[in-house]
Amino acid sequence: MSTAYVPSRSWKTFLHYVAPSVAAMVLFSAYTIVDGIFVAKGVGELALASVNIALPFINLLSGIAILLSMGTSTLCAFALGQGDHERAEKIFTQTVVVILIVAGVITLSVSLFSEPLAYLLGAGPQTVEGTAQYLHIVCLFSVCFIISYCLEVMVKVDGAPQLAMFGVGVSFLINIGLDYLFILVWHWGVFGAALATGLAQLGSMIFFLTYFLSGKSNLRFRRFSFRLKAFGQILPLGIADCSIELMLGFLTLLYNHVITSLLGESSLPIFAVIAYISLLVSMVMQGIAQGMMPLVSLSVGEQDTGSIRIYLRRAILTVLVIGAVVELLCQAAPGTIVSLLLSGDSALFEETVLALRQYALSYLPAGISIVLAGYFAALGKAGASALLSLSRGFLLLPAAILLLYLLGASSIIWMAALMGELLSLALGLILLMWKRNAAE
């Protein structure tokens, strides 16, 4: 049996796959975190809470983009592989047209009902104005959010993967520059933060559209006859990744409501700080999992069970090391971390430090669960991967949050994350043992 395409088992090979994946995820999270830092430093902690309350709407836009883009890219790749260039272009064009329609409906709905939506997401009297304003401005760029992501995915199918990272980088730089100008120089507050975010996505969309309209791309826009059946194939292929994005929004919404009820609306900035820090940690863990996955899948193709287990162990070991370092930092110097987003003289500073120390205990088990979900997917065990991911985000973590809420445990509400992640890890380990026993 030929092993020409099988990478070596060395740590160098493992890191060659994992490091770029982690870097890409860190860049993605840095986009949001830097936005939060500018808002916190330039406007205030309640403005930071307002933006965080609105983030589930961003998760919704990202979820829709993923739902439509992942399946489209797969079907287009299949068509191109079969030499059916015309079919690939028709599927691509049809998806872009559908995105325009969906985004138009979202823009109209949210612009008309931004204040009721703000209350639904967890805003109260102190934050509803800022949240509604952020939602109203961002929704005007809904089409930019969804199309820019779709085109970013499609440039990879088109054979220009380097442009995907470059396009994201362009958007990141635009956002930072406009945040500085709109918030720190012109003092436009939450309005400026939302406008900077929207214009950054507009810049990304223009960048990718320029490529596809320049004549340099292999895929072009062309006339098509609408085929509803195509979405019967597209949507199922994007559901798993879409659910992860929606899960983040759902947990943010749930936490905002629980914190408001238990601790009061004025305490929402505490969760906003934790949410931004946790996003960075989660993206690193997901980067490790995504870097491991192609190595495992290649080994599955070669029926090399030894390499499969080696890559899993290395991914878990990497998570353990990074998780331990993060845990040490959060316990030894939480004030330094919190000060990135909250002023040291804030009335909430000490409470946020305590909350971070509690919440950070969940990072390590969360990382292992994320790796296990990726491992199952790489093995082709989509059911096990979906069960672990969906149970973690929509059942176990929410159950832990609601349990402590019903018990009125306001002083340890942040420990809900640890409880939920430990349950998720237990489920992941049970699935791992079950899959191994079934294979033997």
TADA-V584973 format. One record per backbone hydrogen bond with DSSP energy under -0.5 kcal/mol. CO is the residue of the C=O (numbers start at 0). NH is the residue of the N-H. E is the energy in kcal/mol with one decimal. If there is no record, write none. Layout:
co: [CO/CO]
nh: [NH/NH]
e: [E/E]
//
This chain:
co: [2/4/9/10/11/12/13/13/14/16/17/18/19/20/21/22/23/24/25/26/27/28/29/30/31/32/33/34/35/36/37/38/38/43/44/45/46/47/48/49/50/51/52/53/53/54/55/56/57/58/59/60/61/62/63/64/65/66/67/68/69/70/71/72/73/74/75/76/77/78/79/82/83/84/85/86/87/88/89/90/91/92/93/94/95/96/97/98/99/100/101/102/103/104/105/106/107/108/112/113/114/115/116/117/118/123/123/126/127/128/129/130/131/132/133/134/135/136/137/138/140/140/141/142/143/144/145/146/147/148/149/150/151/152/152/153/154/155/159/159/160/160/161/162/163/164/165/166/167/168/169/170/171/172/173/174/175/176/177/178/178/179/179/180/181/187/187/188/189/190/191/192/193/194/195/196/197/198/199/200/201/202/203/204/205/206/207/208/209/210/210/210/223/225/226/226/227/227/228/228/229/229/230/232/233/234/234/235/237/238/239/240/241/242/243/244/245/246/247/248/249/250/251/252/253/254/255/256/257/258/258/259/263/264/266/266/267/268/269/270/271/272/273/274/275/276/277/278/279/280/281/282/283/284/285/286/287/288/289/290/291/292/293/294/295/296/297/298/299/302/303/304/305/306/307/308/309/310/311/312/313/314/315/316/317/318/319/320/321/322/323/324/325/326/327/328/332/333/334/336/337/337/342/345/347/348/349/350/351/352/353/354/355/357/358/359/361/362/363/364/365/366/367/368/369/370/371/372/373/374/375/376/379/380/381/382/383/384/385/386/387/388/389/390/390/391/394/395/396/397/398/399/400/401/402/403/404/407/408/409/411/412/413/414/415/416/417/418/419/420/421/422/423/424/425/426/427/428/429/430/431/432/433/434/435]
nh: [5/6/13/14/15/16/16/17/18/20/21/22/23/24/25/26/27/28/29/30/31/32/33/34/35/36/37/38/39/40/41/42/43/47/48/49/50/51/52/53/54/54/55/56/57/58/59/60/61/62/63/64/65/66/67/68/69/70/71/72/73/74/75/76/77/78/79/80/81/83/82/84/87/88/89/90/91/92/93/94/95/96/97/98/99/100/101/102/103/104/105/106/107/108/109/110/111/112/116/117/118/119/120/122/121/126/127/130/131/132/133/134/135/136/137/138/139/139/140/141/143/144/145/146/147/148/149/150/151/152/153/154/155/155/156/157/159/158/162/163/163/164/165/166/167/168/169/170/171/172/173/174/175/176/177/178/179/180/181/182/183/183/184/185/187/190/191/192/193/194/195/196/197/198/199/200/201/202/203/204/205/206/207/208/209/210/211/212/213/213/215/216/225/227/229/230/230/231/231/232/232/233/234/236/237/237/238/238/241/242/243/244/245/246/247/248/249/250/251/252/253/254/255/256/257/258/259/260/261/262/263/263/266/267/269/270/271/272/273/274/275/276/277/278/279/280/281/282/283/284/285/286/287/288/289/290/291/292/293/294/295/296/297/298/299/300/301/303/302/304/307/308/309/310/311/312/313/314/315/316/317/318/319/320/321/322/323/324/325/326/327/328/329/330/331/332/336/337/338/339/340/341/345/348/351/352/353/354/355/356/357/358/359/360/361/362/365/366/367/368/369/370/371/372/373/374/375/376/377/378/380/379/381/384/385/386/387/388/389/390/391/392/393/394/395/396/398/399/400/401/402/403/404/405/406/408/407/409/411/412/414/415/416/418/419/420/421/422/423/424/425/426/427/428/429/430/431/432/433/434/435/436/437/438/439]
e: [-1.4/-0.6/-2.1/-3.0/-1.7/-1.4/-0.5/-2.4/-2.6/-0.9/-2.7/-2.6/-2.3/-2.0/-2.6/-2.3/-2.0/-2.4/-2.8/-1.4/-0.8/-2.6/-2.9/-1.1/-2.0/-2.4/-2.3/-2.1/-2.9/-2.7/-2.7/-2.3/-2.0/-1.8/-2.1/-2.2/-2.3/-2.2/-2.4/-1.4/-0.7/-0.8/-0.6/-1.6/-0.9/-2.6/-2.0/-2.2/-2.6/-2.7/-2.5/-2.2/-2.7/-2.8/-2.1/-2.3/-2.3/-0.6/-1.0/-2.8/-1.8/-2.6/-2.6/-2.2/-2.4/-2.5/-2.7/-2.5/-1.4/-2.6/-1.3/-1.3/-1.7/-2.1/-2.1/-2.3/-2.3/-2.6/-2.4/-2.1/-1.8/-2.2/-2.3/-2.3/-1.9/-1.8/-2.8/-3.0/-1.7/-2.0/-2.3/-2.8/-2.2/-2.4/-2.8/-2.2/-1.5/-1.8/-2.0/-2.0/-2.0/-2.2/-2.1/-2.4/-1.1/-0.8/-2.5/-2.6/-2.8/-2.2/-2.3/-2.6/-2.5/-2.0/-2.6/-2.4/-0.6/-0.9/-1.9/-1.7/-0.5/-2.1/-2.2/-2.6/-2.1/-1.3/-2.2/-3.0/-1.8/-2.1/-2.2/-1.9/-0.6/-0.7/-1.1/-2.2/-2.9/-1.2/-1.4/-0.6/-0.9/-1.0/-1.7/-2.8/-2.0/-2.3/-2.2/-2.0/-2.3/-2.4/-2.3/-2.4/-2.1/-2.5/-2.7/-2.5/-2.4/-2.0/-3.5/-2.5/-0.9/-0.9/-1.5/-2.6/-3.3/-0.8/-1.0/-1.9/-2.5/-2.4/-2.5/-2.1/-2.5/-2.8/-2.0/-1.7/-2.1/-2.5/-2.0/-2.6/-2.6/-2.2/-2.2/-2.8/-2.5/-1.2/-2.1/-2.1/-0.8/-0.6/-0.6/-0.7/-0.5/-0.6/-1.0/-0.5/-1.1/-0.6/-0.9/-0.7/-1.1/-2.2/-1.9/-0.9/-0.7/-1.2/-0.8/-0.5/-2.3/-2.5/-1.1/-1.4/-2.4/-2.1/-1.6/-1.5/-2.6/-2.6/-2.0/-2.5/-2.5/-2.7/-2.4/-1.9/-2.5/-3.1/-1.9/-2.1/-2.7/-2.8/-1.2/-0.7/-1.8/-1.9/-1.6/-0.8/-2.0/-2.2/-2.0/-3.0/-1.9/-2.1/-3.0/-1.8/-1.4/-1.9/-2.9/-2.3/-1.9/-2.2/-2.5/-2.2/-2.0/-2.1/-2.9/-2.1/-1.9/-1.8/-0.7/-0.5/-2.0/-2.7/-2.4/-1.9/-2.2/-2.1/-1.4/-2.9/-1.4/-1.1/-1.8/-2.0/-1.8/-2.7/-1.8/-2.5/-2.4/-2.2/-2.5/-2.6/-2.4/-2.2/-2.6/-2.4/-2.6/-3.2/-2.2/-2.1/-2.7/-2.6/-2.4/-2.3/-2.6/-1.9/-2.8/-2.6/-1.4/-2.9/-2.2/-1.4/-2.0/-2.5/-1.9/-1.4/-2.4/-2.2/-2.2/-2.4/-2.6/-2.0/-1.7/-3.0/-2.8/-1.1/-2.1/-1.5/-2.0/-2.2/-1.8/-2.1/-2.3/-2.1/-2.5/-2.3/-2.0/-2.5/-2.4/-1.8/-2.4/-1.6/-2.6/-1.2/-1.4/-2.1/-2.7/-2.5/-2.3/-2.4/-3.0/-2.1/-2.1/-2.1/-2.7/-1.4/-3.4/-1.8/-2.1/-2.1/-2.2/-2.9/-2.2/-2.0/-1.9/-2.8/-1.7/-2.6/-1.2/-2.1/-0.9/-0.8/-1.9/-1.4/-0.8/-2.2/-2.7/-2.5/-2.4/-1.9/-2.1/-2.6/-2.3/-2.1/-2.5/-2.5/-2.1/-2.4/-2.2/-2.5/-2.4/-2.6/-2.1/-2.6/-2.3/-1.7/-1.5]
//
